[in-house]
Amino acid sequence: MIIKQREIAKKLCDKGYIRLNGHNVKPSKHVSVGDLIEIETMNEHRKYRVVSIPVGNVKKKEHILYWEEVKD
């Protein structure tokens, strides 16, 4: 998982630390295959590309099937 708790993800979105395709987003924003998610914190700046969208619940072992980290 990129962010393990929804509440933490929501707080990061609300503070503008998460961007989708270069734009600040609300936690309810829908993502599509190919979208670029950027997470910037004090310690790091990471980028992830959405590879697939799950249909239902995702098992812990399967979460990496839906995104890939983008290296600069």
C-alpha positions as CSV (number, residue, x, y, z in Angstrom):
1,M,0.0,0.0,0.0
2,I,1.1,3.5,-0.7
3,I,-0.7,5.0,2.4
4,K,-2.0,2.4,4.8
5,Q,-4.7,4.4,6.5
6,R,-7.5,6.4,4.9
7,E,-7.4,9.0,7.6
8,I,-3.7,9.7,7.0
9,A,-4.4,9.9,3.2
10,K,-7.2,12.3,3.8
11,K,-5.1,14.6,6.0
12,L,-2.3,14.6,3.4
13,C,-4.9,15.5,0.6
14,D,-6.4,18.2,2.7
15,K,-3.0,19.7,3.4
16,G,-2.0,19.6,-0.3
17,Y,0.7,17.0,-0.1
18,I,-0.9,14.7,-2.6
19,R,-1.3,15.6,-6.3
20,L,-3.0,13.7,-9.1
21,N,-1.6,14.5,-12.6
22,G,0.0,17.7,-11.1
23,H,-3.2,19.0,-9.4
24,N,-4.0,19.0,-5.7
25,V,-7.0,16.8,-5.1
26,K,-9.7,16.0,-2.5
27,P,-9.7,12.5,-1.0
28,S,-12.8,11.5,-3.0
29,K,-11.1,12.1,-6.4
30,H,-11.5,9.1,-8.7
31,V,-8.3,7.8,-10.4
32,S,-7.9,6.2,-13.7
33,V,-5.3,3.8,-15.3
34,G,-2.3,5.9,-16.3
35,D,-2.8,8.6,-13.7
36,L,0.3,9.9,-11.9
37,I,0.0,10.2,-8.1
38,E,2.6,12.4,-6.3
39,I,3.1,12.4,-2.6
40,E,5.3,15.0,-1.0
41,T,6.3,14.9,2.6
42,M,9.1,16.5,4.6
43,N,11.2,13.4,4.1
44,E,10.5,12.4,0.6
45,H,8.8,13.0,-2.8
46,R,7.4,9.9,-4.4
47,K,5.5,9.3,-7.7
48,Y,3.3,6.4,-8.6
49,R,1.5,5.4,-11.8
50,V,-1.9,3.7,-11.6
51,V,-1.5,0.4,-13.6
52,S,-5.0,-1.1,-12.9
53,I,-8.1,-0.4,-10.9
54,P,-9.3,-3.2,-8.5
55,V,-12.9,-4.3,-8.7
56,G,-13.4,-5.3,-5.1
57,N,-11.3,-5.6,-1.9
58,V,-7.6,-6.0,-2.4
59,K,-5.5,-8.6,-0.5
60,K,-2.3,-7.3,1.1
61,K,-0.2,-9.4,-1.3
62,E,-2.0,-8.1,-4.4
63,H,-1.8,-4.3,-3.8
64,I,1.4,-4.0,-5.9
65,L,-0.6,-5.1,-9.0
66,Y,-2.4,-1.8,-9.1
67,W,0.5,0.8,-9.1
68,E,4.1,1.2,-9.9
69,E,6.6,3.6,-8.5
70,V,8.0,6.1,-11.0
71,K,11.7,7.0,-10.6
72,D,12.9,10.4,-11.8
